[in-house]
Every structure is written in C-alpha cells, then in structure tokens.
Amino acid sequence: MDPKSQRSSALCAHHAQMAVRDWLETQARVTGYWRDVLLSSGGSEELIAVLDHHADVLAAAARLDSAEPVFAH
C-alpha cells in the first residue's frame, strides 16, 4: 500500500471511530432521558438501575482509546 493510501485508510478509520463514539454518546444520553422519564413517573427502581448501568457502559465505550479515563466513577 502506498503512503497516500495508508493516510487515506487511517483517515477513514479515524472518521469511523469518531462516528461510533458520537453514536455511543448519543445512545448514553437517550438512555439517560428514558431513565429520567421513569424516575419522574415513579417507575421501577430495578429498571432505573439497569438504565443507569447501561448509560455508564455506553459512555465508557465512547471514551475507549481517548485521553479520558474510561470509568470516571
């Protein structure tokens, strides 16, 4: 593979990783939204806890390979 193709491939990989991280962060926020809906409506504590955990996992996955620590808790 020539250097130009390698740079192009690396750039594509970088953009794909950024898109996946953005998607994971969005999913964490959506999960948080539904958790808040359940919490404000008196929903199941067990389901709220599962959504909390799920949002944490999604947010941690979004930070993989970044400068930020994966688990901030």
N, CA, C and O atoms as a GROMACS GRO file, in nm:
protein
  292
    1MET      N    1   0.085  -0.117   0.000
    1MET     CA    2   0.000   0.000   0.000
    1MET      C    3   0.090   0.124   0.000
    1MET      O    4   0.186   0.132   0.077
    2ASP      N    5   0.058   0.218  -0.085
    2ASP     CA    6   0.141   0.338  -0.092
    2ASP      C    7   0.106   0.433   0.023
    2ASP      O    8   0.000   0.421   0.083
    3PRO      N    9   0.197   0.528   0.053
    3PRO     CA   10   0.174   0.619   0.167
    3PRO      C   11   0.043   0.698   0.158
    3PRO      O   12  -0.022   0.721   0.260
    4LYS      N   13   0.004   0.738   0.036
    4LYS     CA   14  -0.121   0.813   0.021
    4LYS      C   15  -0.241   0.726   0.058
    4LYS      O   16  -0.333   0.773   0.124
    5SER      N   17  -0.240   0.600   0.017
    5SER     CA   18  -0.348   0.507   0.052
    5SER      C   19  -0.350   0.479   0.201
    5SER      O   20  -0.457   0.466   0.260
    6GLN      N   21  -0.232   0.469   0.261
    6GLN     CA   22  -0.224   0.446   0.406
    6GLN      C   23  -0.284   0.564   0.482
    6GLN      O   24  -0.358   0.544   0.578
    7ARG      N   25  -0.251   0.688   0.440
    7ARG     CA   26  -0.307   0.807   0.506
    7ARG      C   27  -0.458   0.811   0.490
    7ARG      O   28  -0.531   0.842   0.584
    8SER      N   29  -0.504   0.779   0.369
    8SER     CA   30  -0.647   0.779   0.342
    8SER      C   31  -0.718   0.674   0.428
    8SER      O   32  -0.825   0.700   0.483
    9SER      N   33  -0.660   0.557   0.439
    9SER     CA   34  -0.717   0.450   0.520
    9SER      C   35  -0.720   0.490   0.668
    9SER      O   36  -0.819   0.466   0.737
   10ALA      N   37  -0.612   0.551   0.715
   10ALA     CA   38  -0.607   0.596   0.854
   10ALA      C   39  -0.710   0.705   0.880
   10ALA      O   40  -0.772   0.708   0.987
   11LEU      N   41  -0.729   0.793   0.784
   11LEU     CA   42  -0.828   0.900   0.799
   11LEU      C   43  -0.969   0.841   0.803
   11LEU      O   44  -1.052   0.884   0.884
   12CYS      N   45  -0.997   0.744   0.717
   12CYS     CA   46  -1.128   0.677   0.717
   12CYS      C   47  -1.152   0.608   0.851
   12CYS      O   48  -1.262   0.616   0.906
   13ALA      N   49  -1.050   0.541   0.902
   13ALA     CA   50  -1.063   0.472   1.031
   13ALA      C   51  -1.091   0.573   1.142
   13ALA      O   52  -1.174   0.549   1.230
   14HIS      N   53  -1.021   0.686   1.139
   14HIS     CA   54  -1.040   0.790   1.240
   14HIS      C   55  -1.184   0.844   1.234
   14HIS      O   56  -1.249   0.858   1.338
   15HIS      N   57  -1.232   0.873   1.114
   15HIS     CA   58  -1.369   0.924   1.100
   15HIS      C   59  -1.472   0.821   1.145
   15HIS      O   60  -1.572   0.856   1.208
   16ALA      N   61  -1.449   0.696   1.114
   16ALA     CA   62  -1.540   0.589   1.157
   16ALA      C   63  -1.542   0.580   1.309
   16ALA      O   64  -1.649   0.568   1.369
   17GLN      N   65  -1.425   0.586   1.371
   17GLN     CA   66  -1.419   0.578   1.518
   17GLN      C   67  -1.490   0.698   1.581
   17GLN      O   68  -1.561   0.682   1.680
   18MET      N   69  -1.470   0.816   1.524
   18MET     CA   70  -1.538   0.934   1.579
   18MET      C   71  -1.690   0.920   1.564
   18MET      O   72  -1.764   0.957   1.655
   19ALA      N   73  -1.736   0.869   1.451
   19ALA     CA   74  -1.879   0.849   1.430
   19ALA      C   75  -1.936   0.750   1.531
   19ALA      O   76  -2.044   0.771   1.585
   20VAL      N   77  -1.862   0.642   1.555
   20VAL     CA   78  -1.908   0.543   1.653
   20VAL      C   79  -1.911   0.604   1.793
   20VAL      O   80  -2.007   0.582   1.867
   21ARG      N   81  -1.809   0.680   1.829
   21ARG     CA   82  -1.808   0.745   1.961
   21ARG      C   83  -1.926   0.841   1.975
   21ARG      O   84  -1.992   0.844   2.079
   22ASP      N   85  -1.952   0.919   1.870
   22ASP     CA   86  -2.068   1.010   1.875
   22ASP      C   87  -2.197   0.932   1.895
   22ASP      O   88  -2.283   0.971   1.974
   23TRP      N   89  -2.210   0.819   1.822
   23TRP     CA   90  -2.330   0.738   1.833
   23TRP      C   91  -2.344   0.682   1.975
   23TRP      O   92  -2.453   0.683   2.032
   24LEU      N   93  -2.234   0.633   2.032
   24LEU     CA   94  -2.237   0.579   2.168
   24LEU      C   95  -2.276   0.687   2.268
   24LEU      O   96  -2.356   0.661   2.359
   25GLU      N   97  -2.221   0.806   2.253
   25GLU     CA   98  -2.256   0.917   2.343
   25GLU      C   99  -2.403   0.953   2.331
   25GLU      O  100  -2.470   0.980   2.431
   26THR      N  101  -2.453   0.953   2.208
   26THR     CA  102  -2.595   0.981   2.186
   26THR      C  103  -2.682   0.875   2.253
   26THR      O  104  -2.782   0.908   2.317
   27GLN      N  105  -2.644   0.750   2.238
   27GLN     CA  106  -2.721   0.642   2.300
   27GLN      C  107  -2.719   0.654   2.452
   27GLN      O  108  -2.819   0.625   2.518
   28ALA      N  109  -2.606   0.696   2.508
   28ALA     CA  110  -2.598   0.716   2.653
   28ALA      C  111  -2.694   0.827   2.696
   28ALA      O  112  -2.760   0.815   2.799
   29ARG      N  113  -2.702   0.935   2.617
   29ARG     CA  114  -2.794   1.044   2.651
   29ARG      C  115  -2.939   1.000   2.638
   29ARG      O  116  -3.022   1.036   2.721
   30VAL      N  117  -2.972   0.923   2.534
   30VAL     CA  118  -3.109   0.874   2.516
   30VAL      C  119  -3.146   0.782   2.632
   30VAL      O  120  -3.257   0.791   2.685
   31THR      N  121  -3.055   0.696   2.671
   31THR     CA  122  -3.079   0.607   2.784
   31THR      C  123  -3.102   0.689   2.911
   31THR      O  124  -3.191   0.658   2.990
   32GLY      N  125  -3.023   0.793   2.930
   32GLY     CA  126  -3.041   0.882   3.044
   32GLY      C  127  -3.176   0.952   3.043
   32GLY      O  128  -3.239   0.970   3.147
   33TYR      N  129  -3.221   0.990   2.923
   33TYR     CA  130  -3.352   1.054   2.910
   33TYR      C  131  -3.462   0.959   2.959
   33TYR      O  132  -3.547   0.998   3.039
   34TRP      N  133  -3.459   0.834   2.910
   34TRP     CA  134  -3.562   0.738   2.949
   34TRP      C  135  -3.553   0.703   3.097
   34TRP      O  136  -3.655   0.676   3.161
   35ARG      N  137  -3.434   0.702   3.151
   35ARG     CA  138  -3.417   0.681   3.294
   35ARG      C  139  -3.486   0.792   3.371
   35ARG      O  140  -3.556   0.767   3.469
   36ASP      N  141  -3.465   0.917   3.326
   36ASP     CA  142  -3.528   1.032   3.391
   36ASP      C  143  -3.680   1.026   3.382
   36ASP      O  144  -3.750   1.062   3.477
   37VAL      N  145  -3.732   0.982   3.266
   37VAL     CA  146  -3.876   0.967   3.249
   37VAL      C  147  -3.930   0.866   3.350
   37VAL      O  148  -4.030   0.891   3.417
   38LEU      N  149  -3.862   0.752   3.360
   38LEU     CA  150  -3.905   0.651   3.457
   38LEU      C  151  -3.897   0.704   3.600
   38LEU      O  152  -3.989   0.684   3.679
   39LEU      N  153  -3.789   0.771   3.631
   39LEU     CA  154  -3.770   0.824   3.766
   39LEU      C  155  -3.880   0.923   3.802
   39LEU      O  156  -3.936   0.917   3.912
   40SER      N  157  -3.912   1.014   3.710
   40SER     CA  158  -4.013   1.116   3.740
   40SER      C  159  -4.155   1.060   3.744
   40SER      O  160  -4.245   1.122   3.801
   41SER      N  161  -4.174   0.944   3.683
   41SER     CA  162  -4.309   0.885   3.681
   41SER      C  163  -4.324   0.774   3.784
   41SER      O  164  -4.427   0.706   3.788
   42GLY      N  165  -4.224   0.755   3.868
   42GLY     CA  166  -4.232   0.652   3.971
   42GLY      C  167  -4.212   0.513   3.917
   42GLY      O  168  -4.270   0.417   3.968
   43GLY      N  169  -4.130   0.500   3.814
   43GLY     CA  170  -4.105   0.371   3.752
   43GLY      C  171  -4.025   0.277   3.841
   43GLY      O  172  -3.981   0.313   3.950
   44SER      N  173  -4.008   0.158   3.791
   44SER     CA  174  -3.939   0.051   3.862
   44SER      C  175  -3.795   0.090   3.895
   44SER      O  176  -3.718   0.132   3.808
   45GLU      N  177  -3.759   0.076   4.022
   45GLU     CA  178  -3.623   0.107   4.065
   45GLU      C  179  -3.522   0.014   3.999
   45GLU      O  180  -3.410   0.055   3.968
   46GLU      N  181  -3.561  -0.110   3.978
   46GLU     CA  182  -3.471  -0.206   3.913
   46GLU      C  183  -3.442  -0.165   3.769
   46GLU      O  184  -3.327  -0.172   3.724
   47LEU      N  185  -3.545  -0.123   3.697
   47LEU     CA  186  -3.527  -0.081   3.558
   47LEU      C  187  -3.446   0.048   3.551
   47LEU      O  188  -3.363   0.065   3.461
   48ILE      N  189  -3.468   0.137   3.644
   48ILE     CA  190  -3.391   0.262   3.650
   48ILE      C  191  -3.244   0.229   3.673
   48ILE      O  192  -3.156   0.289   3.610
   49ALA      N  193  -3.216   0.135   3.763
   49ALA     CA  194  -3.077   0.096   3.790
   49ALA      C  195  -3.012   0.034   3.666
   49ALA      O  196  -2.895   0.059   3.638
   50VAL      N  197  -3.089  -0.047   3.592
   50VAL     CA  198  -3.036  -0.107   3.470
   50VAL      C  199  -3.004   0.001   3.367
   50VAL      O  200  -2.901  -0.004   3.301
   51LEU      N  201  -3.092   0.099   3.355
   51LEU     CA  202  -3.066   0.209   3.260
   51LEU      C  203  -2.946   0.292   3.303
   51LEU      O  204  -2.868   0.335   3.218
   52ASP      N  205  -2.930   0.314   3.432
   52ASP     CA  206  -2.810   0.383   3.482
   52ASP      C  207  -2.684   0.309   3.440
   52ASP      O  208  -2.590   0.368   3.388
   53HIS      N  209  -2.685   0.179   3.462
   53HIS     CA  210  -2.568   0.097   3.427
   53HIS      C  211  -2.544   0.099   3.277
   53HIS      O  212  -2.430   0.114   3.232
   54HIS      N  213  -2.649   0.085   3.201
   54HIS     CA  214  -2.637   0.084   3.055
   54HIS      C  215  -2.580   0.216   3.004
   54HIS      O  216  -2.492   0.216   2.918
   55ALA      N  217  -2.628   0.327   3.058
   55ALA     CA  218  -2.576   0.458   3.018
   55ALA      C  219  -2.428   0.471   3.053
   55ALA      O  220  -2.350   0.526   2.975
   56ASP      N  221  -2.389   0.420   3.169
   56ASP     CA  222  -2.248   0.423   3.210
   56ASP      C  223  -2.161   0.341   3.114
   56ASP      O  224  -2.052   0.384   3.075
   57VAL      N  225  -2.210   0.223   3.076
   57VAL     CA  226  -2.134   0.137   2.984
   57VAL      C  227  -2.119   0.205   2.848
   57VAL      O  228  -2.011   0.205   2.790
   58LEU      N  229  -2.228   0.262   2.797
   58LEU     CA  230  -2.222   0.331   2.668
   58LEU      C  231  -2.125   0.449   2.673
   58LEU      O  232  -2.045   0.467   2.581
   59ALA      N  233  -2.132   0.528   2.778
   59ALA     CA  234  -2.043   0.643   2.791
   59ALA      C  235  -1.897   0.599   2.802
   59ALA      O  236  -1.809   0.660   2.743
   60ALA      N  237  -1.872   0.491   2.877
   60ALA     CA  238  -1.736   0.440   2.890
   60ALA      C  239  -1.684   0.389   2.755
   60ALA      O  240  -1.569   0.412   2.720
   61ALA      N  241  -1.769   0.321   2.681
   61ALA     CA  242  -1.728   0.271   2.549
   61ALA      C  243  -1.695   0.387   2.456
   61ALA      O  244  -1.603   0.376   2.374
   62ALA      N  245  -1.767   0.496   2.468
   62ALA     CA  246  -1.741   0.613   2.383
   62ALA      C  247  -1.605   0.674   2.412
   62ALA      O  248  -1.546   0.740   2.327
   63ARG      N  249  -1.554   0.651   2.533
   63ARG     CA  250  -1.424   0.708   2.571
   63ARG      C  251  -1.306   0.614   2.548
   63ARG      O  252  -1.192   0.651   2.574
   64LEU      N  253  -1.333   0.492   2.499
   64LEU     CA  254  -1.222   0.399   2.474
   64LEU      C  255  -1.122   0.459   2.376
   64LEU      O  256  -1.161   0.526   2.280
   65ASP      N  257  -0.995   0.437   2.401
   65ASP     CA  258  -0.886   0.488   2.317
   65ASP      C  259  -0.879   0.640   2.313
   65ASP      O  260  -0.817   0.696   2.222
   66SER      N  261  -0.941   0.705   2.409
   66SER     CA  262  -0.928   0.851   2.416
   66SER      C  263  -0.842   0.887   2.537
   66SER      O  264  -0.803   0.799   2.614
   67ALA      N  265  -0.813   1.013   2.552
   67ALA     CA  266  -0.730   1.058   2.663
   67ALA      C  267  -0.805   1.054   2.796
   67ALA      O  268  -0.743   1.054   2.902
   68GLU      N  269  -0.938   1.050   2.791
   68GLU     CA  270  -1.020   1.048   2.910
   68GLU      C  271  -1.018   0.911   2.976
   68GLU      O  272  -1.013   0.809   2.907
   69PRO      N  273  -1.022   0.906   3.109
   69PRO     CA  274  -1.032   0.775   3.174
   69PRO      C  275  -1.164   0.708   3.137
   69PRO      O  276  -1.266   0.776   3.121
   70VAL      N  277  -1.164   0.577   3.123
   70VAL     CA  278  -1.284   0.505   3.080
   70VAL      C  279  -1.391   0.509   3.188
   70VAL      O  280  -1.507   0.537   3.158
   71PHE      N  281  -1.354   0.481   3.312
   71PHE     CA  282  -1.453   0.483   3.420
   71PHE      C  283  -1.420   0.598   3.514
   71PHE      O  284  -1.322   0.595   3.588
   72ALA      N  285  -1.504   0.698   3.510
   72ALA     CA  286  -1.483   0.818   3.591
   72ALA      C  287  -1.542   0.804   3.730
   72ALA      O  288  -1.514   0.886   3.817
   73HIS      N  289  -1.624   0.701   3.754
   73HIS     CA  290  -1.692   0.685   3.884
   73HIS      C  291  -1.596   0.630   3.986
   73HIS      O  292  -1.634   0.609   4.102
   0.00000   0.00000   0.00000
